[in-house]
Amino acid sequence: MHTDHPGDGAAALLDAVATAVVDGGGTVLRWSQTAARLLDRTAEEVRGRPVHALLATGGETGRDGETGGDTADGGAATGVAPCASRLPPTGRALLSRGSGGTVDVTYRVLPLDGTAEFLVAAVPTDRLTEWQQGASLVRALLAQDVIGLGLHDMDLRTVRTNVATATFGRRARSPVVDAADLMGAQDTEAILREVLETGVPVLGKEQRLRSPLLRGRERTLSLSAFRLEDSGGVPTGVASAFIDVTAQARARRQLDLVLEAATRIGGELDVTRAAQELADVLVPFADLAAVAVAEAVLDGDEPPVFVDRRRHPLRLVASAASAGNPPPGFLGVGGIVPPFPEYPEQRFIQRGQALVADRTWALNVFGGAGVADQLVPPGGHSLAAAPLFARGLLLGAVLAWRMERPEPFDKGDAELLRELATRAALSLDNARRYTRERRTAIALQQSLLPPAMADTPAAETAGIYLPAGGAVGGDWFDVIPLPSLRVALVVGDVEGHGLHAAATMGRLRTAIQTLADLELDPKELLTHIEDLVQRLSGETGPGVQDITGSELLYAVYDPVSGRCTFAGAGHPPPVVLRPDGSAEVIEMSLGPPLGAGDTPFEAATVELEPGSVLAMYTDGLLKAEDRSADEAVRWLRDTLAAHGPRWPLGDIRRELLADLSGRRHRDDIALLLARTRVVPPESVAAWEFPADPAAVADAREAAARQLTAWGLEDLVFTTELVVSELVTNAIRYAGGPVGLQLVRENVLVCEVTDPSNTQPRLRRAETTDEGGRGLFLVAQLTTRWGSRYGRRGRPSGPSSRSTRPSADVRSGSRLTYVRPRTGRRGAPCA
């Protein structure tokens, strides 16, 4: 075996050449050190011996030897004769080594001028073959123009290359140039330097190439680099290889752009945000992007089929620029695209095709109308425009300008912009249709919800409704004035979202208002609503959201007694803020959700001091993504306690709404705040009379006396008539004792109670009838009348405000008649 010597290439090959000088008879005269190392024979051992004795086939016997095989240059095998003069000029031979074994060499015989001696040079055949193959490979790589090749020395000077030919279509003026100049990329030298220092190769690193020889075009090269080392592992330079992957890189960037647009725009259901996402996606593709849509699209309506920019202008709704902000003077977001003259290429836009033009064309089209400054940015040299065309509707257009990037838009860019605009147009149209449906649902729901702020004699209220993620749902709140100055407070939650949930909510709200007017006990009202929900659930089709599982919390507050009665159907309990500043959750037994079963509902009654703040809410409050249900209730309780009972409800409502709007909730939220009031004791007068017809006069006298004391003398005559009719009916048909109560608030309330459980009914008496006109007279003298069942007898409910006395007899004989107050709360009327 031979020993490697430092150096590679031709120099290394020369170091491996063994030489000997022989005479004409083939006797060895001189022997080089390389030959001694190659055959492991010293000069003393070989000198004076015939050269054929070194052949592996001849040994020491001196017999002629022959070698077989191809020559290094492809010739036939050549025999080695004892006489040097008969040696072939070149050939291959198998020589024996002194230490044993053989070595295959390729040799050459050269006569020495002026002597009869010959120089024999031999090199191991494997070394020669390796060198020849390497040289052939380098020549082939440098000769082809598909892969660019560069060989760089330790100073990164390019000593051999074909990169200029492969990249620019012309050869470099000098074969020795700087690597960065050769590629035209600023960071190329740093990459090659790192490879040279670390020995870690670089494979397939993409480099952007701009060069004056490319006439403003940019190319993408795939760079691979390897460190060159000699046989001893000493670095000698760097080899770099480049492949032009401009087409592949462009196709990949376009695909990435389309995928990014689909991801960012496809999920948007807001027209403006979807347009802004499109503009942001286009910024790497262009230096400036702007999106304009028809005014009708922003409102959720369909744009006109035939666009008249004067009657139906386009509004710029989104823009993005690589510099951060659009250039000064360019049309700003929210601005109307000014009208400009018709141009022949416009028909391509109307047919859904894209347009590519240069600055001169844009100035000719827009400049005559004086709008060039708004639509042609400074430095913009190439324009691409595409329509936002979806489902046969032209929703708007998108403009893209290149200012910093030197390459203009081409047909491939126009096709990409058209595809992006088409995908975005479908998303914009979906957002438009969603806007229309949401606007309809919101209009329906807003028409079904009461005013956010309300003021009744029993309580001051403030309501909040917050849809989840912008979707309209079935949560609601309600404030229902009841007879006898009482008020019903309601919060409810219908399963599902959308128009069906809003419509179902409206049906339930109407039913609750109707049942509340009948003065039903809260738990009895829930029982009737339970029956209604089961009937509605049976009427719905298979594709409609079932309302089974809806929740409801119903409360009735009486300002005279200060008591509030609650009944719930699967609803979270309310929170109350006491006048002393403490806040707590009201403990109550909540029944199952509506439609879930026949379990009877239970009611709970609590005392509420005047000035207490009651908070009733739907379970959407408990479904925030960043806090648990317990944390949500604690937040509500702490927020109410922090503000205190004296804070205006409007301020508390705004703070709660701001906090809720800043969080993501998985369900709608309805929240109702109510600050309770009580009627002062001096504004209430009550009597009890026996079941004696003579007591009717006593009742009239007591009522007249109390009205005079309150300064309501103008109501004495009417009130006496109402009291006389109701007390007479109670004594005649229900027996005694009979109760009479007058309540002075912003209205005058008159209530008559009796022990009967029958329901009084109004009827129209005939001319010859002797009775049946009492309730008719009461109805004529009051604006509202009715009756309700109580714990004992039938207490009546309150009447509405009126310009004259009013009576209200509910289930029993508690009568109420009212009139508006002209003074302050608690002061007698003039």
C-alpha positions in Angstrom: 0.0 0.0 0.0 1.1 3.5 -0.7 1.2 6.4 1.8 -0.9 9.5 1.0 1.0 12.7 0.6 -0.4 16.2 1.2 -2.0 17.9 -1.7 -4.8 17.2 -4.1 -5.3 17.4 -7.8 -2.3 17.3 -10.2 0.2 18.1 -7.5 -0.9 15.2 -5.4 -0.8 13.0 -8.4 2.8 14.0 -9.1 3.8 13.2 -5.5 2.6 9.6 -6.1 4.7 9.1 -9.3 7.5 6.5 -8.9 10.5 6.9 -11.2 13.4 4.7 -12.2 16.2 4.9 -14.8 17.1 1.8 -16.7 19.6 1.0 -19.5 18.9 -0.4 -22.9 19.0 -3.9 -21.5 16.4 -3.2 -18.8 18.7 -3.1 -15.9 17.8 -0.6 -13.1 20.4 2.1 -12.8 18.6 4.6 -10.4 15.6 4.3 -8.1 13.6 7.2 -6.6 12.3 7.4 -3.0 8.7 7.4 -4.3 9.4 4.1 -6.1 11.0 2.7 -2.9 7.9 3.6 -0.9 5.5 2.3 -3.6 7.2 -1.2 -3.9 8.7 -1.3 -0.4 12.2 -1.9 -2.0 15.3 0.2 -1.4 17.6 1.4 -4.2 20.3 -1.0 -3.0 17.9 -3.9 -3.4 16.8 -2.9 -6.9 19.9 -1.3 -8.5 21.7 -3.6 -11.0 18.7 -6.0 -11.3 16.6 -6.3 -14.4 13.3 -4.4 -14.3 11.3 -7.5 -15.4 12.2 -9.1 -12.0 9.8 -6.6 -10.4 6.8 -8.0 -12.3 4.4 -10.0 -10.1 4.5 -12.8 -12.8 8.3 -13.0 -13.2 9.5 -12.9 -9.6 13.2 -13.3 -9.0 13.7 -16.0 -11.6 14.3 -13.6 -14.5 11.7 -15.2 -16.6 9.8 -13.0 -19.0 6.6 -11.6 -17.5 3.4 -10.4 -19.0 0.6 -8.2 -17.8 -3.0 -8.1 -18.8 -5.7 -5.6 -18.8 -6.6 -2.3 -20.4 -4.1 0.5 -20.6 -4.8 3.8 -18.9 -5.7 5.4 -22.2 -7.9 2.5 -23.3 -5.3 0.5 -25.2 -4.7 -3.2 -25.2 -2.6 -5.1 -22.7 1.1 -4.8 -23.4 3.9 -7.2 -22.4 7.1 -6.1 -20.8 10.2 -7.5 -22.5 13.5 -7.9 -20.7 15.0 -5.3 -23.1 14.1 -1.7 -22.2 14.3 -0.7 -25.8 11.3 -3.0 -26.5 9.2 -1.6 -23.7 5.9 0.0 -25.0 5.8 3.7 -24.5 2.9 3.3 -22.0 0.9 0.5 -20.4 -0.2 -1.2 -17.1 1.8 -3.7 -15.1 1.3 -5.6 -11.9 4.4 -5.2 -9.7 5.3 -7.2 -6.6 6.1 -5.4 -3.3 9.0 -6.3 -1.1 6.8 -6.8 1.9 4.4 -9.0 0.0 1.4 -8.2 -2.2 1.2 -6.5 -5.5 0.3 -3.0 -6.8 -1.3 -2.2 -10.1 0.5 0.7 -11.8 0.2 2.6 -15.1 3.6 3.4 -16.5 5.3 5.4 -19.2 8.8 4.9 -20.8 10.6 8.0 -21.9 14.1 7.8 -23.7 16.7 10.2 -22.3 18.2 12.4 -25.0 22.0 11.7 -25.7 22.1 8.5 -23.7 21.0 4.9 -24.0 19.1 5.1 -20.9 15.3 5.3 -20.3 13.2 7.0 -17.7 10.3 4.8 -16.4 7.5 6.7 -14.6 4.7 4.7 -12.8 1.7 5.8 -10.7 -0.8 3.6 -9.0 -3.7 3.0 -11.4 -6.4 3.7 -8.8 -4.9 7.2 -8.1 -4.7 7.9 -11.8 -8.2 6.8 -12.4 -9.5 8.9 -9.5 -7.8 12.0 -10.8 -9.0 11.4 -14.3 -12.6 11.0 -13.1 -12.4 14.1 -11.0 -11.1 16.1 -13.8 -13.8 14.8 -16.1 -16.5 15.7 -13.6 -15.2 19.2 -13.2 -15.0 19.7 -16.9 -18.5 18.4 -17.4 -20.0 20.6 -14.6 -18.2 23.7 -15.9 -19.3 22.9 -19.5 -23.1 22.6 -18.7 -25.4 25.6 -18.2 -28.1 24.1 -16.0 -26.3 24.1 -12.7 -24.1 27.0 -11.9 -20.7 26.0 -10.4 -18.2 28.1 -8.6 -14.8 27.1 -7.2 -13.5 29.6 -4.6 -10.2 29.8 -2.9 -9.5 30.6 0.8 -10.1 34.3 0.1 -13.4 33.4 -1.6 -12.1 34.6 -4.9 -13.8 32.6 -7.7 -11.1 30.8 -9.6 -13.4 28.8 -11.9 -17.1 29.2 -12.6 -19.8 28.9 -15.1 -22.3 30.9 -13.0 -22.2 33.9 -15.2 -23.1 31.7 -18.2 -25.9 29.9 -16.4 -27.4 32.9 -14.7 -27.0 35.8 -17.1 -26.7 34.1 -20.5 -23.2 35.5 -21.0 -19.8 34.7 -19.7 -18.1 36.7 -17.1 -15.4 39.1 -18.3 -12.9 37.6 -15.9 -12.7 34.1 -14.6 -11.5 35.3 -11.2 -14.2 37.5 -9.6 -15.6 38.0 -6.1 -18.3 35.5 -5.0 -20.8 38.2 -4.0 -20.3 40.0 -7.3 -20.8 36.7 -9.2 -24.2 36.0 -7.5 -25.4 39.5 -6.9 -26.6 38.6 -3.4 -25.4 40.5 -0.4 -25.3 37.6 2.1 -23.7 35.1 -0.3 -20.2 35.9 1.0 -21.2 35.4 4.6 -22.8 32.0 3.8 -19.6 30.8 2.0 -17.4 32.2 4.7 -19.4 30.2 7.3 -19.1 27.0 5.3 -15.4 27.6 4.9 -14.9 28.1 8.7 -17.3 25.4 10.0 -17.2 22.8 7.3 -21.0 22.4 7.6 -22.4 22.3 4.1 -25.4 24.4 3.0 -28.0 22.7 0.9 -30.8 24.3 -1.1 -30.7 27.8 0.5 -32.8 30.2 -1.6 -31.2 33.5 -2.6 -32.9 36.4 -4.2 -30.9 37.8 -7.1 -31.2 41.2 -8.6 -28.6 42.3 -11.2 -28.4 45.0 -13.9 -28.0 42.2 -16.4 -31.5 41.0 -15.5 -33.2 44.3 -16.5 -35.1 44.8 -13.3 -36.2 41.2 -13.0 -35.6 39.2 -9.9 -34.5 35.6 -9.9 -34.4 33.0 -7.1 -31.4 30.7 -6.9 -31.0 27.6 -4.8 -27.5 27.7 -3.3 -25.5 24.7 -2.1 -22.0 25.0 -0.8 -19.3 22.5 0.4 -15.9 23.1 1.8 -12.9 21.8 -0.3 -10.2 19.9 1.6 -7.0 18.1 0.5 -6.3 14.5 1.3 -5.0 15.6 4.7 -8.2 17.4 5.7 -6.8 20.9 5.3 -9.3 23.4 3.8 -8.4 24.7 0.4 -11.6 26.6 -0.6 -15.3 26.3 -1.2 -17.4 24.9 -4.0 -20.8 26.5 -4.6 -23.6 25.2 -6.9 -26.6 27.2 -8.0 -29.9 26.2 -9.6 -32.3 28.7 -11.0 -35.6 27.9 -9.1 -37.4 31.2 -10.0 -40.4 29.4 -11.5 -40.7 27.0 -8.6 -40.3 29.7 -6.0 -42.8 31.9 -7.7 -45.3 29.1 -7.9 -44.7 28.2 -4.2 -45.1 31.8 -3.1 -48.3 32.2 -5.1 -49.7 29.0 -3.6 -48.7 30.2 -0.1 -50.4 33.5 -0.8 -53.6 31.8 -1.9 -53.6 29.6 1.1 -53.0 32.5 3.4 -55.8 34.5 1.8 -58.2 31.5 2.2 -57.3 31.2 5.8 -57.4 34.8 6.8 -60.4 35.9 4.7 -62.5 32.7 4.6 -63.6 32.9 8.2 -64.5 36.6 8.3 -68.2 37.6 8.5 -67.6 41.3 8.5 -67.3 43.1 5.1 -64.8 45.7 6.3 -62.5 43.2 8.1 -62.6 40.8 5.2 -61.5 43.6 2.9 -58.7 44.6 5.2 -57.5 41.0 5.4 -57.3 40.9 1.6 -55.4 44.1 1.5 -52.9 42.9 4.1 -52.4 39.6 2.2 -51.6 41.5 -1.0 -48.8 43.6 0.6 -46.0 41.1 0.0 -47.3 40.7 -3.6 -47.6 44.5 -4.1 -46.3 47.6 -2.4 -49.7 49.2 -2.1 -53.1 47.5 -2.1 -56.6 49.0 -1.8 -60.0 47.5 -1.8 -63.2 49.4 -2.7 -66.8 48.0 -2.5 -70.2 49.3 -3.4 -72.1 51.2 -0.7 -74.9 48.6 -0.8 -72.5 45.8 0.2 -71.6 47.6 3.4 -75.3 47.6 4.3 -75.8 44.0 3.5 -77.8 44.7 0.3 -77.0 43.5 -3.2 -75.1 45.9 -5.4 -76.8 47.0 -8.7 -76.3 44.9 -11.7 -75.4 47.8 -13.9 -73.0 50.0 -11.9 -73.3 53.7 -12.3 -70.4 55.2 -10.3 -72.2 58.5 -10.0 -75.4 57.0 -8.6 -73.8 54.0 -6.9 -70.2 55.0 -5.9 -67.6 52.7 -4.6 -66.1 53.3 -1.1 -62.6 52.5 -0.2 -62.9 50.2 2.9 -59.3 48.9 3.2 -55.7 49.6 2.3 -52.3 48.4 3.2 -48.8 49.4 2.2 -45.3 47.9 2.6 -44.1 51.2 4.0 -46.8 51.0 6.8 -49.1 53.8 5.6 -50.3 54.7 2.1 -48.5 57.6 0.5 -49.8 61.1 1.1 -52.6 62.1 -1.2 -53.7 58.6 -1.9 -57.4 58.0 -1.3 -57.9 57.2 2.4 -60.0 54.5 3.9 -63.7 55.6 4.0 -63.3 57.9 1.0 -65.5 57.6 -2.1 -63.8 56.6 -5.3 -64.2 59.6 -7.5 -65.8 59.1 -10.9 -63.5 58.9 -13.9 -64.2 58.5 -17.7 -65.1 55.2 -19.2 -62.2 53.3 -20.8 -62.2 50.3 -23.1 -60.5 47.9 -20.6 -63.3 48.4 -18.2 -65.3 45.7 -19.9 -62.6 43.2 -18.9 -63.2 44.2 -15.2 -67.0 43.8 -15.6 -66.5 40.4 -17.1 -64.5 39.3 -14.1 -61.0 39.5 -15.7 -57.9 41.2 -14.3 -56.1 44.2 -15.7 -52.4 45.0 -15.8 -51.2 48.5 -16.9 -48.3 50.9 -16.4 -48.2 54.3 -14.9 -48.7 56.1 -18.2 -51.9 54.3 -18.9 -53.2 55.1 -15.4 -52.4 58.8 -15.7 -54.2 58.9 -19.1 -57.3 57.3 -17.6 -57.4 59.0 -14.2 -55.5 62.2 -14.9 -58.2 63.8 -17.1 -60.7 63.6 -14.4 -58.4 65.1 -11.8 -58.3 62.0 -9.6 -54.8 60.8 -10.5 -53.4 62.0 -7.1 -56.0 59.8 -5.3 -55.6 56.7 -7.3 -52.0 56.8 -8.7 -49.4 56.8 -5.9 -46.1 58.6 -6.3 -43.5 56.2 -7.7 -46.1 53.7 -8.7 -45.0 52.2 -12.0 -47.1 49.1 -12.4 -50.8 48.6 -11.7 -52.9 45.4 -11.4 -56.6 45.6 -10.9 -59.2 42.8 -10.5 -63.0 42.9 -9.8 -64.6 41.4 -6.7 -67.0 39.3 -8.7 -69.2 36.7 -6.9 -72.5 34.9 -7.8 -73.0 37.2 -10.7 -72.6 40.4 -8.7 -69.9 43.0 -9.0 -69.2 43.8 -5.3 -66.2 46.1 -5.9 -62.6 46.1 -7.1 -59.1 45.7 -5.7 -56.1 47.7 -6.9 -52.4 46.7 -6.5 -49.5 49.0 -7.2 -45.8 48.3 -7.3 -43.5 51.2 -6.3 -40.4 49.9 -4.5 -40.2 46.5 -6.3 -38.7 47.2 -9.8 -40.3 44.3 -11.7 -43.7 45.2 -13.2 -46.8 43.0 -13.0 -47.1 40.4 -15.7 -49.9 38.1 -16.9 -49.1 35.6 -14.2 -49.4 38.2 -11.5 -52.7 39.3 -13.1 -54.0 35.8 -13.0 -53.0 35.4 -9.3 -54.7 38.7 -8.4 -57.8 37.6 -10.2 -57.9 34.3 -8.3 -57.3 36.0 -4.9 -60.0 38.6 -5.8 -62.5 35.8 -6.7 -61.9 33.9 -3.5 -62.1 37.1 -1.5 -65.3 38.1 -3.3 -67.0 35.0 -2.2 -66.1 35.7 1.4 -67.2 39.3 1.0 -70.5 38.2 -0.3 -70.9 35.7 2.5 -70.1 38.6 4.9 -72.6 40.8 3.1 -75.4 38.2 3.4 -74.5 37.6 7.0 -74.7 41.3 7.6 -78.1 41.4 6.1 -79.4 38.5 8.1 -77.8 39.8 11.3 -79.3 43.2 10.7 -82.7 41.6 10.3 -82.3 39.5 13.4 -81.0 42.5 15.4 -83.9 44.6 14.2 -86.3 41.8 15.2 -84.7 41.3 18.6 -84.5 45.0 19.3 -88.1 45.4 18.5 -88.9 42.6 21.0 -86.7 43.8 23.8 -87.8 46.6 26.2 -85.9 49.9 26.6 -82.6 49.4 28.4 -83.5 51.9 31.1 -86.9 52.1 32.8 -88.4 53.9 35.8 -91.4 52.5 37.6 -92.9 53.3 41.1 -91.5 50.0 42.3 -88.0 50.1 40.9 -85.5 51.8 38.6 -84.1 49.3 36.1 -81.2 49.0 33.6 -80.8 46.2 31.2 -77.9 44.8 29.2 -78.1 42.4 26.2 -74.8 41.3 24.6 -74.8 38.7 21.8 -72.0 36.1 21.7 -69.5 36.8 18.9 -71.9 39.1 17.1 -74.5 36.4 16.6 -78.1 37.2 17.7 -79.5 34.8 20.2 -82.6 34.2 22.3 -81.6 35.8 25.7 -83.8 38.6 26.9 -84.9 40.7 29.9 -88.2 42.4 30.6 -89.7 44.8 33.1 -93.5 44.5 33.3 -95.5 47.0 35.4 -98.3 45.2 37.4 -101.3 46.5 39.2 -100.9 47.9 42.7 -97.6 49.6 41.8 -95.9 46.2 41.6 -93.4 45.2 38.9 -92.4 41.9 37.3 -88.7 41.4 36.5 -87.8 38.7 33.9 -84.6 37.3 32.4 -84.8 34.4 30.0 -82.6 32.3 27.7 -83.9 30.4 24.6 -81.7 27.7 23.3 -79.9 28.4 20.0 -79.1 31.5 18.0 -80.4 33.3 15.0 -83.8 34.4 13.8 -85.6 31.4 15.1 -84.2 31.9 18.6 -85.2 35.6 18.5 -88.7 34.8 17.2 -89.1 32.2 19.9 -87.9 34.7 22.5 -90.6 37.1 21.3 -93.3 34.5 21.6 -92.3 33.6 25.2 -92.0 37.2 26.2 -95.5 37.9 24.9 -96.9 34.9 26.7 -95.2 36.0 30.0 -96.5 39.5 29.7 -100.0 38.2 29.1 -99.8 35.8 32.0 -98.2 38.4 34.3 -101.2 40.7 33.6 -103.4 37.9 35.0 -101.8 38.4 38.4 -100.6 34.7 38.6 -98.2 33.6 41.3 -94.7 33.3 39.9 -94.5 29.5 40.3 -98.0 29.2 38.7 -96.9 31.4 35.8 -93.9 29.1 35.2 -96.2 26.2 35.1 -98.2 27.8 32.3 -95.0 28.7 30.4 -93.9 25.1 30.8 -97.1 23.9 29.1 -96.6 26.5 26.3 -93.0 25.4 25.7 -94.0 21.8 25.4 -96.7 22.8 22.8 -94.2 24.9 20.8 -91.7 22.2 20.9 -94.2 19.7 19.4 -95.0 22.2 16.6 -91.4 22.7 15.5 -90.1 20.8 12.5 -87.1 18.4 12.6 -84.7 21.1 11.2 -85.6 23.8 13.7 -83.9 24.3 17.0 -86.0 22.8 19.8 -86.8 25.3 22.6 -86.8 22.6 25.2 -84.1 23.4 27.7 -84.9 27.2 27.7 -84.4 28.9 31.1 -86.4 31.6 32.9 -86.2 33.6 36.1 -89.4 35.4 37.0 -89.7 37.8 40.0 -92.5 40.0 41.3 -91.6 43.0 43.6 -94.3 44.8 45.8 -93.2 48.3 46.8 -95.8 48.4 49.5 -94.6 45.4 51.4 -91.0 45.4 50.2 -91.2 41.7 49.4 -89.9 40.1 46.2 -91.0 36.6 45.1 -88.8 34.6 42.8 -89.4 31.4 40.7 -86.9 29.9 38.4 -86.7 27.3 35.7 -83.1 26.1 35.4 -81.8 29.6 35.8 -78.9 30.8 38.0 -80.0 32.6 41.2 -79.9 36.4 41.3 -77.4 38.6 43.3 -78.6 41.4 45.6 -76.6 44.4 46.8 -78.0 45.5 50.1 -78.1 49.2 51.2 -75.3 48.6 53.7 -73.0 47.7 50.8 -72.9 43.9 51.2 -73.6 41.7 48.2 -74.8 38.1 48.2 -76.4 35.4 46.1 -80.1 34.8 46.9 -80.6 31.2 47.9 -83.6 29.7 46.2 -84.7 26.4 44.7 -84.4 26.4 40.9 -86.7 24.1 39.0 -85.7 22.2 35.8 -85.4 24.0 32.5 -88.6 24.7 30.6 -89.9 21.6 28.8 -87.6 19.2 30.7 -90.2 17.6 33.0 -93.2 17.8 35.3 -91.4 18.7 38.5 -93.3 21.5 40.2 -91.7 24.8 40.5 -91.0 26.5 43.8 -91.1 30.1 44.9 -88.9 32.0 47.3 -89.8 35.3 48.9 -87.2 37.7 50.3 -87.3 41.1 51.9 -85.6 43.9 49.9 -84.8 47.1 51.7 -85.4 50.3 49.7 -82.3 51.1 47.7 -81.3 47.5 47.2 -79.9 46.6 43.8 -81.1 43.3 42.4 -79.0 41.7 39.5 -80.7 39.0 37.4 -78.7 37.4 34.6 -78.6 34.5 32.1 -76.1 31.8 32.2 -74.1 33.4 29.3 -72.5 35.5 32.0 -71.0 32.2 33.5 -69.5 31.1 30.2 -66.6 33.5 29.7 -63.6 31.8 28.1 -61.1 33.4 30.6 -62.9 32.7 33.9 -65.1 30.0 35.5 -68.7 30.3 36.5 -67.8 30.9 40.2 -65.4 33.6 39.2 -68.0 35.3 37.0 -70.5 35.4 39.9 -67.8 36.6 42.3 -66.9 39.3 39.7 -70.5 40.5 39.5 -70.9 40.5 43.3 -67.6 42.4 43.8 -68.4 44.9 41.1 -71.7 45.8 42.6 -70.2 46.0 46.1 -67.4 48.2 44.9 -69.8 50.7 43.4 -72.2 50.7 46.3 -76.0 50.9 46.3 -76.1 54.7 45.6 -74.3 54.6 42.3 -76.5 55.5 39.3 -77.6 52.3 37.5 -76.6 53.8 34.2 -73.0 54.1 35.3 -72.9 50.6 36.7 -74.5 49.3 33.5 -71.8 51.1 31.4 -69.0 49.6 33.4 -70.4 46.1 33.3 -71.0 46.4 29.6 -67.5 47.6 29.0 -66.0 44.6 30.9 -68.3 42.1 29.2 -67.7 43.5 25.8 -63.9 43.0 26.2 -64.2 39.3 26.9 -65.1 36.4 24.6 -68.3 34.5 25.7 -69.6 31.3 24.3 -73.2 32.4 24.8 -75.5 35.5 24.8 -75.7 37.5 28.0 -78.8 39.3 29.3 -78.4 41.2 32.6 -81.1 43.2 34.4 -80.3 45.6 37.3 -83.2 46.9 39.5 -82.9 49.4 42.4 -86.0 48.8 44.6 -88.2 51.5 46.1 -90.9 51.3 48.7 -94.1 53.3 49.3 -93.8 55.4 52.5 -96.1 54.4 55.3 -97.8 57.8 55.3 -98.9 57.1 51.7 -100.8 54.0 52.6 -104.2 53.8 54.3 -106.1 50.6 55.0 -109.4 49.7 56.7 -111.5 46.6 57.3 -115.3 46.5 57.3 -117.8 43.8 58.3 -120.1 42.1 55.8 -122.9 44.7 56.6 -124.5 46.8 53.9 -124.3 49.7 56.3 -120.5 49.5 56.1 -120.6 50.8 52.5 -121.2 54.3 53.8 -118.4 54.0 56.3 -116.1 52.9 53.5 -117.1 55.9 51.4 -116.6 58.3 54.3 -113.1 56.8 55.2 -111.9 57.1 51.6 -113.2 60.7 51.3 -111.5 61.7 54.6 -108.1 60.2 53.5 -108.2 61.8 50.1 -108.9 65.2 51.7 -106.0 64.7 54.1 -103.7 64.0 51.1 -104.9 67.0 49.2 -106.7 65.0 46.5 -110.2 66.6 46.9 -110.8 66.5 43.2 -110.7 62.7 43.3 -113.2 62.3 46.2 -116.4 62.1 44.2 -115.1 59.5 41.7 -113.4 57.5 44.4 -116.6 57.3 46.4 -118.5 55.9 43.5 -115.8 53.2 42.8 -115.5 52.3 46.5 -119.3 52.1 46.9 -119.7 49.7 43.9 -116.8 47.4 44.9 -117.6 47.2 48.6 -121.3 46.6 47.8 -120.3 43.7 45.4 -117.9 42.2 48.0 -120.5 42.3 50.8 -123.3 41.0 48.5 -121.4 38.1 46.8 -118.4 37.3 49.0 -119.2 38.1 52.6 -116.8 39.6 55.0 -114.6 40.9 56.3 -114.0 43.4 53.4 -110.7 45.2 53.2 -110.1 48.7 51.7 -106.7 50.1 51.0 -105.6 53.4 49.4 -102.0 53.9 48.1 -100.8 57.3 47.1 -97.8 57.3 44.7 -97.5 58.8 41.3 -100.9 57.3 40.9 -103.7 56.7 43.3 -104.4 53.0 44.0 -107.6 51.7 45.5 -107.8 48.1 46.5 -110.8 46.2 47.9 -110.3 42.6 49.2 -112.8 39.9 50.2 -112.6 36.2 51.1 -114.2 34.8 48.0 -112.3 32.7 45.4 -114.6 33.5 42.5 -113.5 35.7 39.6 -115.6 38.8 39.0 -116.4 39.4 35.4 -117.5 42.4 33.5 -120.7 42.1 31.5 -123.0 44.5 29.6 -126.4 44.7 31.3 -129.6 44.9 29.2 -132.0 47.8 29.5 -134.4 46.0 31.8 -131.8 44.3 34.0 -131.8 45.4 37.6 -128.1 44.7 38.1 -124.8 43.9 36.4 -123.6 47.5 35.9 -121.2 47.8 38.8 -118.0 46.6 37.2 -119.0 48.5 34.0 -119.1 51.7 36.0 -115.8 50.9 37.6 -114.3 50.3 34.1 -115.6 53.6 32.9 -114.2 55.5 35.9 -110.7 53.9 35.7 -108.2 53.4 33.0 -107.4 49.8 34.2 -109.2 47.4 36.4 -108.9 43.7 37.2 -108.5 41.2 40.1 -106.1 38.6 41.4 -106.0 35.8 43.8 -104.2 36.4 47.1 -103.2 34.3 50.1 -106.5 35.2 51.6 -109.2 36.3 49.3 -108.6 38.0 46.0 -106.3 41.1 46.1 -106.6 43.3 43.0 -103.8 44.6 40.9 -102.8 48.2 40.0 -104.1 50.2 37.2 -102.2 52.2 34.7 -101.6 55.9 34.7 -104.6 58.0 33.6 -105.9 61.6 33.5 -108.9 60.5 35.6 -109.4 58.1 38.5 -109.1 54.5 37.6 -110.1 51.3 39.3 -108.5 47.9 38.9 -110.2 44.8 40.2 -108.3 41.6 39.7 -109.3 38.1 40.9 -111.3 39.2 43.9 -112.4 42.6 45.1 -109.2 44.5 45.6 -109.9 47.7 43.5 -107.3 50.2 42.3 -107.9 53.5 40.7 -105.1 55.9 39.8 -104.3 59.3 38.4 -101.0 61.0 37.5 -99.2 62.9 40.1 -98.2 66.5 39.4 -95.9 67.0 42.4 -92.7 65.4 43.4 -92.5 61.7 44.5 -94.1 61.5 48.0 -95.7 64.9 47.8 -99.5 65.2 47.5 -101.0 66.2 44.2 -102.3 69.7 43.8 
